[in-house]
Amino acid sequence: MTELKMRRLVAAASSTAVVVAVALVVIWVIQLVVMGVKRAEVDRLQGEIARLEEERDDLEDEIDLWLQNWKIEERARQLGMTDAE
């Protein structure tokens, strides 16, 4: 192999390595940005889940109270303690 061919080979290998390294860094940065966006989305969804669970618990409490009131009124009707029949 002549010295000129060796220099061309080294130059080609070096430029290829630099291009590959830059491409890998760009891909790495893009992945970090995507992970940050996904993490923010997960945090938002977890907050929404917590809010909906709290709302569900409140509604269950309201339903239990309504059922208790209904049962009390029904029992009062059975005992003849109300005018509605």
All heavy atoms as an XYZ file, in Angstrom:
679
protein
N       0.848     -1.160      0.000
C       0.000      0.000      0.000
C       0.907      1.241      0.000
O       1.821      1.333      0.793
C      -0.869     -0.025      1.251
C      -2.186      0.605      1.069
S      -3.119      0.530      2.601
C      -4.563     -0.228      2.032
N       0.548      2.158     -0.827
C       1.375      3.359     -0.910
C       0.988      4.319      0.205
O      -0.072      4.196      0.833
C       1.208      4.057     -2.269
O      -0.130      4.521     -2.361
C       1.549      3.142     -3.409
N       1.839      5.296      0.425
C       1.600      6.259      1.496
C       0.355      7.095      1.207
O      -0.420      7.416      2.118
C       2.822      7.171      1.635
C       2.720      8.106      2.813
C       3.959      8.949      2.994
O       5.061      8.525      2.622
O       3.779     10.063      3.512
N       0.098      7.420     -0.036
C      -1.072      8.201     -0.417
C      -2.362      7.432     -0.115
O      -3.325      7.985      0.430
C      -1.001      8.568     -1.900
C      -2.151      9.424     -2.437
C      -2.231     10.758     -1.704
C      -1.999      9.634     -3.928
N      -2.359      6.146     -0.472
C      -3.545      5.322     -0.198
C      -3.754      5.200      1.312
O      -4.896      5.223      1.795
C      -3.394      3.942     -0.824
C      -3.618      3.925     -2.310
C      -3.574      2.513     -2.838
C      -3.832      2.479     -4.338
N      -3.824      1.118     -4.852
N      -2.666      5.077      2.064
C      -2.771      4.960      3.521
C      -3.350      6.247      4.115
O      -4.214      6.196      4.989
C      -1.400      4.678      4.122
C      -1.461      4.497      5.627
S      -2.461      3.101      6.108
C      -1.218      1.858      6.163
N      -2.923      7.401      3.633
C      -3.452      8.682      4.114
C      -4.943      8.819      3.777
O      -5.730      9.263      4.602
C      -2.680      9.843      3.492
C      -1.340     10.047      4.095
C      -0.706     11.289      3.528
N       0.672     11.391      3.981
C       1.490     12.335      3.632
N       1.084     13.292      2.794
N       2.723     12.368      4.076
N      -5.323      8.436      2.596
C      -6.731      8.483      2.200
C      -7.562      7.557      3.080
O      -8.675      7.914      3.488
C      -6.900      8.091      0.735
C      -6.469      9.159     -0.221
C      -6.749      8.734     -1.639
N      -6.296      9.735     -2.595
C      -6.272      9.555     -3.885
N      -6.670      8.392     -4.406
N      -5.854     10.511     -4.694
N      -7.036      6.377      3.359
C      -7.741      5.410      4.193
C      -7.912      5.952      5.610
O      -9.012      5.865      6.200
C      -6.995      4.077      4.205
C      -7.646      2.956      5.013
C      -9.010      2.615      4.429
C      -6.746      1.739      5.035
N      -6.850      6.513      6.163
C      -6.925      7.086      7.512
C      -7.891      8.266      7.533
O      -8.688      8.417      8.473
C      -5.509      7.489      7.996
C      -5.585      8.321      9.263
C      -4.644      6.262      8.206
N      -7.846      9.126      6.524
C      -8.749     10.276      6.450
C     -10.201      9.805      6.330
O     -11.096     10.353      6.993
C      -8.377     11.164      5.266
N     -10.450      8.801      5.518
C     -11.813      8.280      5.360
C     -12.306      7.649      6.658
O     -13.459      7.855      7.068
C     -11.854      7.268      4.222
N     -11.454      6.898      7.308
C     -11.831      6.264      8.577
C     -12.097      7.322      9.641
O     -13.062      7.213     10.413
C     -10.748      5.305      9.023
N     -11.270      8.335      9.695
C     -11.452      9.397     10.683
C     -12.754     10.156     10.432
O     -13.527     10.432     11.374
C     -10.278     10.376     10.628
O      -9.081      9.727     10.964
N     -13.004     10.519      9.199
C     -14.231     11.260      8.905
C     -15.461     10.401      9.166
O     -16.482     10.890      9.658
C     -14.219     11.778      7.474
O     -14.191     10.695      6.558
N     -15.383      9.121      8.856
C     -16.499      8.206      9.133
C     -16.739      8.109     10.629
O     -17.893      8.143     11.086
C     -16.221      6.814      8.536
O     -16.007      6.940      7.134
C     -17.372      5.869      8.799
N     -15.678      8.006     11.403
C     -15.811      7.925     12.860
C     -16.433      9.202     13.418
O     -17.291      9.147     14.313
C     -14.444      7.673     13.492
N     -16.029     10.350     12.903
C     -16.596     11.618     13.370
C     -18.078     11.699     13.019
O     -18.910     12.099     13.849
C     -15.812     12.813     12.781
C     -16.554     14.119     13.026
C     -14.409     12.863     13.364
N     -18.442     11.314     11.819
C     -19.853     11.351     11.413
C     -20.689     10.408     12.274
O     -21.787     10.770     12.728
C     -19.986     11.008      9.907
C     -21.444     10.769      9.531
C     -19.391     12.107      9.055
N     -20.175      9.217     12.518
C     -20.900      8.254     13.361
C     -21.029      8.794     14.776
O     -22.098      8.699     15.397
C     -20.211      6.870     13.332
C     -20.779      5.959     14.399
C     -20.347      6.242     11.962
N     -19.961      9.384     15.326
C     -20.008      9.935     16.679
C     -21.026     11.067     16.778
O     -21.806     11.142     17.733
C     -18.625     10.428     17.092
N     -21.050     11.952     15.793
C     -22.017     13.052     15.796
C     -23.438     12.507     15.692
O     -24.344     12.968     16.393
C     -21.703     14.048     14.652
C     -22.850     15.028     14.448
C     -20.408     14.786     14.930
N     -23.643     11.519     14.848
C     -24.978     10.920     14.702
C     -25.427     10.291     16.019
O     -26.587     10.455     16.431
C     -24.978      9.890     13.583
N     -24.519      9.602     16.697
C     -24.865      8.979     17.979
C     -25.200     10.035     19.039
O     -26.137      9.861     19.825
C     -23.734      8.074     18.456
C     -23.543      6.788     17.657
C     -22.314      6.030     18.151
C     -24.776      5.909     17.740
N     -24.462     11.125     19.054
C     -24.749     12.196     20.015
C     -26.103     12.825     19.718
O     -26.892     13.087     20.642
C     -23.617     13.260     20.002
C     -24.033     14.509     20.751
C     -22.339     12.681     20.587
N     -26.418     13.041     18.453
C     -27.711     13.619     18.078
C     -28.842     12.674     18.499
O     -29.850     13.106     19.079
C     -27.761     13.919     16.563
C     -29.180     14.225     16.108
C     -26.823     15.061     16.224
N     -28.677     11.400     18.238
C     -29.691     10.414     18.626
C     -29.854     10.390     20.136
O     -30.972     10.334     20.658
C     -29.331      9.021     18.066
C     -29.478      9.019     16.547
C     -30.201      7.942     18.695
C     -28.938      7.776     15.878
N     -28.750     10.462     20.863
C     -28.778     10.452     22.321
C     -29.549     11.666     22.858
O     -30.384     11.539     23.750
C     -27.346     10.421     22.850
C     -27.226     10.435     24.335
C     -27.654      9.489     25.211
C     -26.635     11.470     25.124
N     -27.360      9.855     26.490
C     -26.726     11.075     26.461
C     -26.032     12.667     24.812
C     -26.243     11.856     27.497
C     -25.537     13.439     25.845
C     -25.655     13.031     27.172
N     -29.276     12.845     22.303
C     -29.969     14.069     22.737
C     -31.460     13.967     22.435
O     -32.301     14.332     23.267
C     -29.341     15.311     22.065
C     -30.208     16.536     22.270
C     -27.932     15.549     22.593
N     -31.792     13.474     21.262
C     -33.209     13.316     20.912
C     -33.894     12.372     21.890
O     -35.010     12.636     22.347
C     -33.352     12.819     19.456
C     -32.945     13.929     18.488
C     -34.785     12.369     19.170
C     -32.833     13.479     17.045
N     -33.245     11.279     22.236
C     -33.817     10.326     23.190
C     -34.020     10.966     24.561
O     -35.030     10.723     25.222
C     -32.923      9.082     23.313
C     -32.938      8.209     22.082
C     -34.304      7.637     21.810
O     -35.011      7.225     22.707
N     -34.687      7.628     20.546
N     -33.077     11.796     24.997
C     -33.228     12.489     26.277
C     -34.423     13.431     26.254
O     -35.189     13.502     27.234
C     -31.955     13.258     26.624
C     -30.755     12.418     27.042
C     -29.540     13.318     27.245
C     -31.050     11.639     28.300
N     -34.607     14.131     25.154
C     -35.753     15.039     25.042
C     -37.061     14.245     25.051
O     -38.012     14.610     25.748
C     -35.632     15.896     23.761
C     -36.922     16.651     23.483
C     -34.454     16.852     23.876
N     -37.105     13.166     24.312
C     -38.312     12.341     24.265
C     -38.624     11.772     25.650
O     -39.782     11.753     26.084
C     -38.156     11.204     23.218
C     -39.259     10.183     23.356
C     -38.139     11.785     21.817
N     -37.593     11.325     26.365
C     -37.806     10.793     27.718
C     -38.346     11.876     28.647
O     -39.215     11.609     29.484
C     -36.505     10.211     28.270
C     -36.169      8.874     27.677
S     -34.576      8.164     28.183
C     -34.265      8.774     29.780
N     -37.846     13.100     28.514
C     -38.351     14.196     29.332
C     -39.813     14.485     29.060
O     -40.599     14.711     29.989
N     -40.183     14.474     27.796
C     -41.585     14.711     27.430
C     -42.472     13.592     27.969
O     -43.546     13.843     28.529
C     -41.720     14.840     25.894
C     -43.173     14.819     25.466
C     -41.028     16.094     25.411
N     -42.025     12.359     27.822
C     -42.817     11.224     28.316
C     -42.940     11.270     29.836
O     -44.001     10.967     30.387
C     -42.186      9.895     27.889
C     -42.217      9.647     26.404
C     -43.628      9.519     25.886
C     -43.617      9.204     24.410
N     -44.956      9.173     23.851
N     -41.868     11.649     30.520
C     -41.911     11.742     31.977
C     -42.929     12.798     32.410
O     -43.696     12.583     33.365
C     -40.527     12.078     32.523
C     -40.454     12.000     34.035
C     -39.042     12.186     34.556
N     -38.202     11.087     34.046
C     -37.042     11.261     33.441
N     -36.573     12.485     33.233
N     -36.334     10.241     33.023
N     -42.952     13.930     31.719
C     -43.928     14.976     32.035
C     -45.353     14.479     31.798
O     -46.264     14.755     32.586
C     -43.647     16.222     31.194
N     -45.543     13.727     30.731
C     -46.867     13.159     30.434
C     -47.289     12.161     31.518
O     -48.440     12.153     31.949
C     -46.842     12.484     29.060
C     -48.151     11.863     28.643
C     -49.221     12.864     28.275
O     -48.929     14.061     28.176
O     -50.374     12.435     28.099
N     -46.358     11.340     31.967
C     -46.654     10.372     33.025
C     -47.032     11.104     34.312
O     -48.003     10.729     34.991
C     -45.450      9.424     33.250
C     -45.595      8.654     34.552
C     -45.308      8.469     32.088
N     -46.286     12.153     34.658
C     -46.605     12.928     35.862
C     -47.983     13.560     35.759
O     -48.762     13.553     36.722
C     -45.551     14.014     36.090
C     -44.198     13.437     36.489
O     -44.143     12.252     36.906
O     -43.189     14.171     36.370
N     -48.311     14.093     34.585
C     -49.633     14.705     34.395
C     -50.738     13.669     34.538
O     -51.744     13.903     35.206
C     -49.713     15.363     33.009
C     -51.030     16.108     32.768
C     -51.162     16.562     31.326
N     -51.317     15.467     30.391
C     -52.456     14.783     30.198
N     -53.527     15.075     30.892
N     -52.516     13.805     29.311
N     -50.515     12.499     33.944
C     -51.528     11.441     34.020
C     -51.680     10.910     35.443
O     -52.795     10.594     35.875
C     -51.186     10.310     33.053
C     -51.358     10.657     31.568
C     -50.833      9.516     30.709
C     -52.793     10.965     31.236
N     -50.583     10.809     36.181
C     -50.686     10.357     37.572
C     -51.458     11.360     38.416
O     -52.241     10.977     39.285
C     -49.292     10.110     38.152
C     -48.656      8.851     37.621
C     -47.235      8.648     38.122
O     -46.568      9.584     38.550
N     -46.762      7.416     38.037
N     -51.245     12.640     38.159
C     -52.020     13.665     38.858
C     -53.499     13.569     38.533
O     -54.354     13.704     39.414
N     -53.798     13.330     37.266
C     -55.199     13.185     36.861
C     -55.826     11.939     37.480
O     -56.974     11.959     37.908
C     -55.293     13.128     35.343
C     -56.708     13.180     34.826
C     -56.777     13.294     33.315
O     -55.777     13.681     32.683
O     -57.860     12.996     32.777
N     -55.067     10.860     37.553
C     -55.565      9.633     38.183
C     -55.878      9.892     39.651
O     -56.924      9.476     40.162
C     -54.547      8.489     38.019
C     -54.532      7.994     36.580
C     -54.853      7.339     38.972
C     -53.401      7.041     36.258
N     -54.976     10.588     40.350
C     -55.205     10.892     41.763
C     -56.460     11.743     41.932
O     -57.264     11.497     42.845
C     -53.987     11.599     42.345
N     -56.634     12.731     41.047
C     -57.823     13.583     41.126
C     -59.096     12.788     40.888
O     -60.089     12.929     41.607
C     -57.726     14.722     40.100
C     -58.896     15.703     40.167
C     -58.837     16.708     39.036
N     -58.906     16.108     37.713
C     -60.028     15.699     37.120
N     -61.173     15.797     37.755
N     -59.995     15.184     35.910
N     -59.066     11.902     39.897
C     -60.255     11.098     39.585
C     -60.566     10.100     40.694
O     -61.735      9.841     40.996
C     -60.065     10.378     38.250
C     -60.090     11.287     37.018
C     -59.700     10.493     35.777
C     -61.441     11.946     36.846
N     -59.526      9.536     41.321
C     -59.768      8.617     42.438
C     -60.404      9.354     43.610
O     -61.303      8.831     44.270
C     -58.461      7.949     42.862
C     -57.991      6.888     41.896
C     -56.637      6.302     42.262
O     -55.926      6.895     43.110
O     -56.294      5.249     41.697
N     -59.938     10.582     43.865
C     -60.528     11.379     44.938
C     -61.984     11.711     44.616
O     -62.857     11.617     45.482
C     -59.721     12.660     45.124
C     -60.194     13.506     46.280
C     -59.316     14.725     46.480
O     -58.088     14.623     46.304
O     -59.878     15.779     46.808
N     -62.242     12.063     43.363
C     -63.613     12.357     42.940
C     -64.501     11.121     43.079
O     -65.642     11.215     43.519
C     -63.600     12.840     41.494
C     -64.925     13.336     40.988
C     -64.829     13.885     39.578
O     -63.833     14.559     39.260
O     -65.765     13.601     38.800
N     -63.958      9.954     42.720
C     -64.715      8.713     42.859
C     -65.045      8.433     44.317
O     -66.174      8.054     44.654
C     -63.921      7.548     42.271
C     -64.698      6.222     42.331
C     -63.836      5.038     42.079
N     -62.874      4.945     43.166
C     -61.715      4.323     43.081
N     -61.362      3.733     41.974
N     -60.895      4.285     44.106
N     -64.063      8.643     45.198
C     -64.311      8.416     46.623
C     -65.389      9.353     47.147
O     -66.256      8.938     47.936
C     -63.014      8.600     47.417
C     -61.992      7.509     47.129
O     -62.388      6.432     46.613
O     -60.792      7.738     47.415
N     -65.343     10.624     46.708
C     -66.371     11.578     47.128
C     -67.748     11.140     46.637
O     -68.735     11.212     47.381
C     -66.060     12.980     46.597
C     -64.835     13.591     47.272
O     -64.420     13.080     48.334
O     -64.291     14.569     46.720
N     -67.817     10.672     45.391
C     -69.101     10.221     44.850
C     -69.602      8.981     45.575
O     -70.804      8.843     45.822
C     -68.972      9.950     43.352
C     -68.844     11.192     42.475
C     -68.574     10.779     41.035
C     -70.091     12.045     42.566
N     -68.686      8.085     45.931
C     -69.099      6.895     46.685
C     -69.658      7.289     48.040
O     -70.655      6.718     48.499
C     -67.925      5.937     46.841
C     -67.565      5.196     45.577
C     -66.329      4.319     45.728
O     -65.664      4.372     46.778
O     -66.037      3.578     44.782
N     -69.042      8.293     48.682
C     -69.559      8.771     49.966
C     -70.956      9.363     49.792
O     -71.845      9.122     50.620
C     -68.620      9.816     50.573
C     -67.293      9.208     51.014
O     -67.214      7.964     51.175
O     -66.333      9.991     51.205
N     -71.148     10.145     48.721
C     -72.469     10.725     48.452
C     -73.504      9.632     48.187
O     -74.643      9.726     48.642
C     -72.403     11.675     47.271
C     -71.683     12.973     47.557
C     -71.616     13.877     46.342
O     -72.459     13.719     45.432
O     -70.731     14.742     46.316
N     -73.107      8.605     47.451
C     -74.023      7.495     47.154
C     -74.390      6.765     48.440
O     -75.563      6.455     48.678
C     -73.398      6.535     46.127
C     -73.336      7.198     44.759
C     -74.180      5.222     46.058
C     -72.532      6.420     43.738
N     -73.403      6.516     49.286
C     -73.683      5.846     50.569
C     -74.634      6.674     51.418
O     -75.567      6.134     52.022
C     -72.382      5.594     51.344
C     -71.515      4.526     50.701
O     -72.051      3.737     49.890
O     -70.306      4.476     51.018
N     -74.423      7.986     51.461
C     -75.311      8.860     52.229
C     -76.720      8.833     51.644
O     -77.702      8.743     52.391
C     -74.755     10.288     52.230
C     -75.552     11.316     53.004
C     -75.595     10.942     54.487
C     -74.954     12.700     52.814
N     -76.827      8.894     50.320
C     -78.145      8.864     49.681
C     -78.854      7.551     49.987
O     -80.047      7.528     50.288
C     -77.988      9.042     48.172
C     -79.300      9.027     47.451
C     -80.169     10.045     47.300
C     -79.885      7.898     46.812
N     -81.259      9.648     46.587
C     -81.122      8.320     46.275
C     -79.510      6.568     46.624
C     -81.955      7.461     45.576
C     -80.342      5.730     45.928
C     -81.549      6.171     45.414
N     -78.090      6.436     49.920
C     -78.701      5.139     50.207
C     -79.153      5.049     51.657
O     -80.214      4.469     51.952
C     -77.723      4.005     49.878
C     -77.473      3.754     48.390
C     -76.377      2.716     48.216
C     -78.752      3.300     47.705
N     -78.378      5.621     52.565
C     -78.777      5.614     53.967
C     -80.054      6.423     54.161
O     -80.968      5.987     54.863
C     -77.665      6.191     54.851
C     -76.478      5.285     55.009
C     -75.350      5.939     55.776
O     -75.368      7.136     56.045
N     -74.343      5.149     56.114
N     -80.121      7.589     53.554
C     -81.329      8.413     53.670
C     -82.530      7.693     53.073
O     -83.621      7.728     53.634
C     -81.130      9.766     52.981
C     -80.196     10.671     53.744
O     -79.977     10.483     54.929
N     -79.640     11.652     53.054
N     -82.347      7.053     51.943
C     -83.432      6.330     51.315
C     -83.917      5.196     52.212
O     -85.116      4.982     52.377
C     -82.952      5.773     49.972
C     -84.019      5.020     49.246
C     -85.025      5.539     48.503
C     -84.193      3.601     49.224
N     -85.819      4.540     47.997
C     -85.330      3.326     48.428
C     -83.519      2.539     49.786
C     -85.782      2.045     48.202
C     -83.967      1.262     49.553
C     -85.086      1.029     48.771
N     -82.975      4.476     52.818
C     -83.352      3.368     53.706
C     -84.089      3.876     54.941
O     -85.059      3.256     55.394
C     -82.116      2.578     54.122
C     -81.552      1.735     53.004
C     -80.327      0.981     53.464
C     -79.725      0.178     52.321
N     -78.519     -0.539     52.717
N     -83.649      5.006     55.459
C     -84.318      5.579     56.627
C     -85.739      5.979     56.269
O     -86.696      5.682     57.010
C     -83.512      6.784     57.172
C     -82.208      6.292     57.799
C     -84.337      7.589     58.177
C     -81.238      7.399     58.156
N     -85.908      6.644     55.125
C     -87.245      7.052     54.688
C     -88.129      5.838     54.422
O     -89.313      5.819     54.770
C     -87.146      7.925     53.442
C     -86.553      9.293     53.706
C     -86.318     10.071     52.433
O     -86.683      9.580     51.336
O     -85.753     11.183     52.527
N     -87.560      4.795     53.811
C     -88.327      3.580     53.531
C     -88.783      2.918     54.835
O     -89.933      2.495     54.963
C     -87.481      2.613     52.701
C     -88.173      1.316     52.355
C     -89.343      1.495     51.404
O     -89.388      2.494     50.656
O     -90.230      0.634     51.412
N     -87.897      2.841     55.792
C     -88.245      2.227     57.089
C     -89.290      3.069     57.815
O     -90.215      2.527     58.433
C     -86.992      2.067     57.939
C     -87.228      1.339     59.220
C     -87.648     -0.102     58.967
N     -87.863     -0.763     60.239
C     -88.773     -1.676     60.458
N     -89.514     -2.113     59.451
N     -88.923     -2.202     61.632
N     -89.160      4.399     57.696
C     -90.146      5.278     58.335
C     -91.515      5.079     57.692
O     -92.540      5.058     58.395
C     -89.701      6.733     58.215
N     -91.544      4.906     56.362
C     -92.828      4.639     55.692
C     -93.409      3.312     56.167
O     -94.609      3.174     56.350
C     -92.612      4.623     54.178
C     -92.747      5.987     53.573
C     -92.812      5.917     52.049
N     -91.826      6.865     51.542
C     -90.689      6.563     50.950
N     -90.382      5.326     50.709
N     -89.858      7.504     50.577
N     -92.550      2.304     56.316
C     -93.009      0.994     56.748
C     -93.631      1.073     58.152
O     -94.589      0.379     58.476
C     -91.865     -0.017     56.761
C     -91.405     -0.436     55.390
C     -90.174     -1.337     55.464
O     -89.577     -1.527     56.514
N     -89.767     -1.859     54.294
N     -93.044      1.918     58.983
C     -93.549      2.063     60.351
C     -94.688      3.061     60.449
O     -95.247      3.271     61.524
C     -92.408      2.485     61.289
C     -91.269      1.477     61.417
C     -90.133      2.056     62.229
C     -91.763      0.188     62.065
N     -95.025      3.677     59.314
C     -96.143      4.609     59.300
C     -95.788      5.942     59.924
O     -96.667      6.633     60.451
N     -94.542      6.311     59.897
C     -94.104      7.547     60.541
C     -94.070      8.747     59.585
O     -93.723      9.832     59.987
C     -92.719      7.353     61.173
C     -92.699      6.233     62.195
S     -91.062      5.938     62.827
C     -91.133      6.870     64.332
N     -94.453      8.514     58.319
C     -94.483      9.630     57.368
C     -95.871      9.680     56.747
O     -96.636      8.728     56.783
C     -93.448      9.433     56.246
O     -93.726      8.235     55.549
C     -92.035      9.408     56.806
N     -96.170     10.831     56.144
C     -97.477     11.009     55.522
C     -97.501     10.456     54.105
O     -98.567     10.152     53.588
C     -97.832     12.504     55.483
C     -98.029     13.041     56.890
O     -98.423     12.255     57.767
O     -97.764     14.239     57.106
N     -96.344     10.342     53.461
C     -96.303      9.912     52.058
C     -96.433      8.413     51.969
O     -95.689      7.658     52.567
C     -94.988     10.369     51.429
N     -97.427      7.967     51.209
C     -97.597      6.539     50.929
C     -98.398      6.315     49.705
O     -99.214      6.982     49.273
C     -98.241      5.818     52.104
C     -97.192      5.028     52.807
C     -97.779      4.009     53.748
O     -98.414      3.042     53.287
O     -97.591      4.198     54.927
